[in-house]
Amino acid sequence: MDPTPSLLSVLPNLSIGVVAVGGLVYVVVKFLDTLDKREEKHDTAMAEREKGMRDVEAHVRNTLANALTQSTIALEQNSRVLSRVASMLDGHK
């Protein structure tokens, strides 16, 4: 007899291991595919969130800039009125 085992004699002994390794490879491949899909969804959601935050930031910045401009104009007008009142009061004395 030949001391080297043939493929047909080794195959029944390896079948459980081969099936286990094949199953493990299949599960890992599916898991990695699921992770890739989840990462794409996460990236999309984060991009939408970042866009929303940037829109809110731009809106707040514009609102504050307008409020500061209007406040500056109001202070300038009040300053003019107070200056006229002070000069009128100084003239009546």
Secondary structure as a PSIPRED ss2 file (coil, helix, strand):
# PSIPRED VFORMAT (PSIPRED V4.0)

   1 M C   1.000  0.000  0.000
   2 D C   1.000  0.000  0.000
   3 P C   1.000  0.000  0.000
   4 T C   1.000  0.000  0.000
   5 P C   1.000  0.000  0.000
   6 S C   1.000  0.000  0.000
   7 L H   0.000  1.000  0.000
   8 L H   0.000  1.000  0.000
   9 S H   0.000  1.000  0.000
  10 V H   0.000  1.000  0.000
  11 L H   0.000  1.000  0.000
  12 P H   0.000  1.000  0.000
  13 N H   0.000  1.000  0.000
  14 L H   0.000  1.000  0.000
  15 S H   0.000  1.000  0.000
  16 I H   0.000  1.000  0.000
  17 G H   0.000  1.000  0.000
  18 V H   0.000  1.000  0.000
  19 V H   0.000  1.000  0.000
  20 A H   0.000  1.000  0.000
  21 V H   0.000  1.000  0.000
  22 G H   0.000  1.000  0.000
  23 G H   0.000  1.000  0.000
  24 L H   0.000  1.000  0.000
  25 V H   0.000  1.000  0.000
  26 Y H   0.000  1.000  0.000
  27 V H   0.000  1.000  0.000
  28 V H   0.000  1.000  0.000
  29 V H   0.000  1.000  0.000
  30 K H   0.000  1.000  0.000
  31 F H   0.000  1.000  0.000
  32 L H   0.000  1.000  0.000
  33 D H   0.000  1.000  0.000
  34 T H   0.000  1.000  0.000
  35 L H   0.000  1.000  0.000
  36 D H   0.000  1.000  0.000
  37 K H   0.000  1.000  0.000
  38 R H   0.000  1.000  0.000
  39 E H   0.000  1.000  0.000
  40 E H   0.000  1.000  0.000
  41 K H   0.000  1.000  0.000
  42 H H   0.000  1.000  0.000
  43 D H   0.000  1.000  0.000
  44 T H   0.000  1.000  0.000
  45 A H   0.000  1.000  0.000
  46 M H   0.000  1.000  0.000
  47 A H   0.000  1.000  0.000
  48 E H   0.000  1.000  0.000
  49 R H   0.000  1.000  0.000
  50 E H   0.000  1.000  0.000
  51 K H   0.000  1.000  0.000
  52 G H   0.000  1.000  0.000
  53 M H   0.000  1.000  0.000
  54 R H   0.000  1.000  0.000
  55 D H   0.000  1.000  0.000
  56 V H   0.000  1.000  0.000
  57 E H   0.000  1.000  0.000
  58 A H   0.000  1.000  0.000
  59 H H   0.000  1.000  0.000
  60 V H   0.000  1.000  0.000
  61 R H   0.000  1.000  0.000
  62 N H   0.000  1.000  0.000
  63 T H   0.000  1.000  0.000
  64 L H   0.000  1.000  0.000
  65 A H   0.000  1.000  0.000
  66 N H   0.000  1.000  0.000
  67 A H   0.000  1.000  0.000
  68 L H   0.000  1.000  0.000
  69 T H   0.000  1.000  0.000
  70 Q H   0.000  1.000  0.000
  71 S H   0.000  1.000  0.000
  72 T H   0.000  1.000  0.000
  73 I H   0.000  1.000  0.000
  74 A H   0.000  1.000  0.000
  75 L H   0.000  1.000  0.000
  76 E H   0.000  1.000  0.000
  77 Q H   0.000  1.000  0.000
  78 N H   0.000  1.000  0.000
  79 S H   0.000  1.000  0.000
  80 R H   0.000  1.000  0.000
  81 V H   0.000  1.000  0.000
  82 L H   0.000  1.000  0.000
  83 S H   0.000  1.000  0.000
  84 R H   0.000  1.000  0.000
  85 V H   0.000  1.000  0.000
  86 A H   0.000  1.000  0.000
  87 S H   0.000  1.000  0.000
  88 M H   0.000  1.000  0.000
  89 L H   0.000  1.000  0.000
  90 D H   0.000  1.000  0.000
  91 G H   0.000  1.000  0.000
  92 H H   0.000  1.000  0.000
  93 K C   1.000  0.000  0.000
